[in-house]
Amino acid sequence: MFAGCNGIVTGGGQGIGRAIARMLAGQGMRLAVVDLQPDAARAVADETGGIALTCDLRQPDQIAETIAKAQARLGDIDMLVSNAGFARGALDGPCSVPDALWQDSWDLHVMAHLRAARLLLPGMQARRRGWLVNVASAAGLLSQIGDAPYSATKHAAVSLAQSLAIEHGDEGIQVSVLCPLYVATPLLGYAEDAAEPRPERVLRAQDVANALLDGLREERFLILPHPEAGTFFQRRAEDTDRWIEGMRRLRRKVYAGGQPADLADLHRRI
């Protein structure tokens, strides 16, 4: 399905991005591994037989330059996996963090995907084939306690993906959004490929990559590595007031022993 195709994976130097790069390379895809950290990008590119590119995806000029480099070295780009993201937390609530953090979240989680898609869509439309994959989060369907900037921009990321699917699905372009719950990555304090104990609902990055592959093969828009996220999403839609009250109870439980130290501490209390 992907053999001989060319792809870009952003945030490919670690965590879910690295697992996706490994998975796609294993399917025969040639990759540009993009990361803010050049050494991390290079290590994954060397492992997967791809090329490494460094980019601050908050910067439009750097996105354009990175895509131009990928096209020059690989040829036409068939797939964009817009995975790069970050979470710093807003443990005291939405108003507790500065505008700069909100803006960084918006630029990376929403605008980076839009800006890259804007550059890649014309070629995909001309060929009538392509894949746009936005790695969002279950926080984009629900809400993450203690990290409003992450939740709000991941909601926007899901909405953007829906619009892309609606507008371009009839042009041979498959749009998918990947929405995992908790995953054992450095974002939550887990070492790469570590076999350390983790809560039951915390998946490995490779599990998420495998779920993405299944979803792409089935041409699904919404890909949920944690199936229970779909159940929670349905409950929120059916009775939002009840769902919010349930989330308040969960927050009281999580904060009962005092404010979590960070997001890694928070996820272990849920």
MIRO-135771 format. One record per residue (C-alpha): residue number from 0; z negated, y negated, x. Coordinates in steps of 0.2 Angstrom, whole numbers. Last residue first. Layout:
residues N
NODE   num      c3      c2      c1
NODE   NUM       Z       Y       X
...
end
This chain:
residues 270
NODE   num      c3      c2      c1
NODE   269    -185     -47     -30
NODE   268    -198     -49     -16
NODE   267    -186     -43      -2
NODE   266    -173     -55      -8
NODE   265    -185     -70      -5
NODE   264    -190     -65      13
NODE   263    -172     -65      18
NODE   262    -169     -81       9
NODE   261    -182     -90      18
NODE   260    -201     -92      19
NODE   259    -204     -87       1
NODE   258    -215    -100      -8
NODE   257    -232     -92     -12
NODE   256    -238     -75     -17
NODE   255    -233     -78     -35
NODE   254    -216     -86     -30
NODE   253    -206     -70     -33
NODE   252    -215     -66     -49
NODE   251    -213     -83     -56
NODE   250    -195     -83     -52
NODE   249    -193     -67     -61
NODE   248    -201     -74     -76
NODE   247    -190     -89     -75
NODE   246    -175     -78     -74
NODE   245    -180     -69     -90
NODE   244    -182     -85     -99
NODE   243    -164     -90     -93
NODE   242    -158     -73    -100
NODE   241    -166     -76    -117
NODE   240    -158     -94    -118
NODE   239    -141     -87    -112
NODE   238    -140     -74    -126
NODE   237    -124     -64    -126
NODE   236    -116     -72    -111
NODE   235    -132     -69    -100
NODE   234    -133     -51    -106
NODE   233    -114     -48    -101
NODE   232    -117     -55     -84
NODE   231    -133     -44     -81
NODE   230    -122     -29     -86
NODE   229    -108     -34     -75
NODE   228    -120     -36     -60
NODE   227    -126     -19     -64
NODE   226    -110     -12     -57
NODE   225    -115     -18     -39
NODE   224     -99     -18     -29
NODE   223     -92     -28     -44
NODE   222     -73     -33     -42
NODE   221     -66     -45     -55
NODE   220     -48     -47     -55
NODE   219     -43     -28     -54
NODE   218     -26     -22     -48
NODE   217     -32      -4     -47
NODE   216     -28      -3     -28
NODE   215     -36     -20     -26
NODE   214     -52     -14     -34
NODE   213     -53       2     -24
NODE   212     -51      -8      -8
NODE   211     -64     -21     -13
NODE   210     -77      -7     -17
NODE   209     -74       0       0
NODE   208     -77     -17       8
NODE   207     -93     -19      -2
NODE   206     -99      -2       4
NODE   205     -95      -6      22
NODE   204    -106     -21      21
NODE   203    -120     -10      17
NODE   202    -128     -12      -1
NODE   201    -145     -19      -5
NODE   200    -150     -12     -22
NODE   199    -162       0     -15
NODE   198    -171     -11      -4
NODE   197    -167      -9      15
NODE   196    -173       2      29
NODE   195    -165      -1      46
NODE   194    -148       8      49
NODE   193    -141      -7      58
NODE   192    -122      -9      57
NODE   191    -124     -28      61
NODE   190    -143     -33      61
NODE   189    -150     -38      44
NODE   188    -158     -55      41
NODE   187    -151     -59      24
NODE   186    -136     -68      31
NODE   185    -135     -56      45
NODE   184    -129     -43      33
NODE   183    -137     -30      22
NODE   182    -129     -35       5
NODE   181    -137     -42     -10
NODE   180    -127     -44     -26
NODE   179    -108     -42     -24
NODE   178     -95     -53     -32
NODE   177     -77     -50     -26
NODE   176     -64     -61     -34
NODE   175     -46     -54     -36
NODE   174     -29     -63     -38
NODE   173     -13     -52     -37
NODE   172       3     -62     -35
NODE   171      19     -55     -42
NODE   170      24     -72     -51
NODE   169      16     -68     -68
NODE   168      -1     -68     -60
NODE   167       1     -86     -54
NODE   166      -7     -97     -67
NODE   165     -19     -86     -74
NODE   164     -25     -77     -58
NODE   163     -26     -94     -49
NODE   162     -36    -101     -64
NODE   161     -48     -86     -63
NODE   160     -50     -88     -44
NODE   159     -55    -106     -46
NODE   158     -68    -101     -59
NODE   157     -75     -88     -48
NODE   156     -76    -101     -33
NODE   155     -84    -114     -45
NODE   154     -98    -101     -49
NODE   153     -99     -98     -31
NODE   152    -101    -117     -29
NODE   151    -116    -118     -41
NODE   150    -125    -103     -35
NODE   149    -124    -107     -16
NODE   148    -130    -125     -20
NODE   147    -143    -119     -31
NODE   146    -152    -108     -19
NODE   145    -170    -103     -24
NODE   144    -166     -91     -37
NODE   143    -147     -86     -37
NODE   142    -138     -88     -53
NODE   141    -127     -77     -63
NODE   140    -108     -75     -62
NODE   139    -106     -85     -46
NODE   138    -123     -78     -39
NODE   137    -114     -61     -41
NODE   136    -105     -67     -26
NODE   135     -88     -75     -21
NODE   134     -76     -66      -9
NODE   133     -60     -74     -15
NODE   132     -45     -63     -13
NODE   131     -27     -69     -15
NODE   130     -14     -55     -13
NODE   129       5     -57     -12
NODE   128      22     -53     -19
NODE   127      36     -62     -27
NODE   126      44     -66     -10
NODE   125      47     -84     -15
NODE   124      30     -85     -24
NODE   123      21     -78      -9
NODE   122      29     -90       2
NODE   121      25    -105      -9
NODE   120       7     -98     -11
NODE   119       2     -99       7
NODE   118      -2    -117      10
NODE   117     -10    -121      -7
NODE   116     -20    -104      -5
NODE   115     -27    -111      11
NODE   114     -32    -127       3
NODE   113     -39    -119     -12
NODE   112     -49    -106      -3
NODE   111     -57    -119       9
NODE   110     -60    -131      -6
NODE   109     -71    -119     -15
NODE   108     -84    -110      -4
NODE   107     -82    -120      12
NODE   106     -80    -137       5
NODE   105     -92    -136      -9
NODE   104    -106    -128       1
NODE   103    -103    -141      15
NODE   102    -104    -155       1
NODE   101    -120    -148      -6
NODE   100    -128    -147      11
NODE    99    -123    -165      15
NODE    98    -130    -171      -2
NODE    97    -147    -167       4
NODE    96    -158    -152      -2
NODE    95    -173    -153     -13
NODE    94    -164    -158     -29
NODE    93    -158    -140     -33
NODE    92    -176    -132     -32
NODE    91    -189    -130     -19
NODE    90    -182    -115     -11
NODE    89    -165    -123      -9
NODE    88    -157    -110       2
NODE    87    -147    -109      18
NODE    86    -132     -99      12
NODE    85    -116     -98      21
NODE    84     -98     -93      17
NODE    83     -82     -87      24
NODE    82     -73     -73      14
NODE    81     -56     -80       9
NODE    80     -46     -64      10
NODE    79     -28     -71      11
NODE    78     -15     -57       9
NODE    77       4     -56      12
NODE    76       6     -69      26
NODE    75      24     -70      33
NODE    74      25     -68      52
NODE    73      11     -62      63
NODE    72      10     -74      78
NODE    71      18     -90      70
NODE    70      11     -86      53
NODE    69      -7     -85      60
NODE    68      -4    -101      70
NODE    67       2    -110      55
NODE    66     -13    -104      45
NODE    65     -25    -110      58
NODE    64     -17    -127      60
NODE    63     -17    -130      41
NODE    62     -36    -124      40
NODE    61     -40    -135      55
NODE    60     -33    -150      46
NODE    59     -42    -147      30
NODE    58     -59    -146      39
NODE    57     -73    -137      30
NODE    56     -65    -121      36
NODE    55     -71    -124      54
NODE    54     -58    -113      63
NODE    53     -57    -101      77
NODE    52     -42     -88      77
NODE    51     -43     -70      84
NODE    50     -27     -59      83
NODE    49     -27     -41      76
NODE    48     -29     -24      84
NODE    47     -44     -20      73
NODE    46     -57     -19      87
NODE    45     -50     -33      98
NODE    44     -49     -44      82
NODE    43     -67     -40      78
NODE    42     -73     -45      95
NODE    41     -62     -60      96
NODE    40     -68     -67      80
NODE    39     -86     -65      85
NODE    38     -83     -73     102
NODE    37     -74     -88      93
NODE    36     -88     -92      81
NODE    35     -81    -102      66
NODE    34     -72     -86      61
NODE    33     -54     -81      57
NODE    32     -48     -63      60
NODE    31     -29     -64      59
NODE    30     -24     -46      53
NODE    29     -10     -33      54
NODE    28     -13     -21      39
NODE    27     -11      -2      42
NODE    26     -25       3      29
NODE    25     -37       5      43
NODE    24     -34     -13      48
NODE    23     -38     -17      30
NODE    22     -55      -8      31
NODE    21     -60     -15      48
NODE    20     -56     -33      42
NODE    19     -66     -30      26
NODE    18     -81     -24      36
NODE    17     -80     -39      47
NODE    16     -79     -51      33
NODE    15     -94     -42      24
NODE    14    -105     -45      39
NODE    13     -98     -52      55
NODE    12     -83     -61      63
NODE    11     -71     -61      48
NODE    10     -78     -77      41
NODE     9     -60     -79      35
NODE     8     -48     -63      34
NODE     7     -30     -67      35
NODE     6     -17     -54      31
NODE     5       0     -46      36
NODE     4       8     -31      28
NODE     3      15     -17      38
NODE     2       4      -4      29
NODE     1      -5     -12      14
NODE     0       0       0       0
end
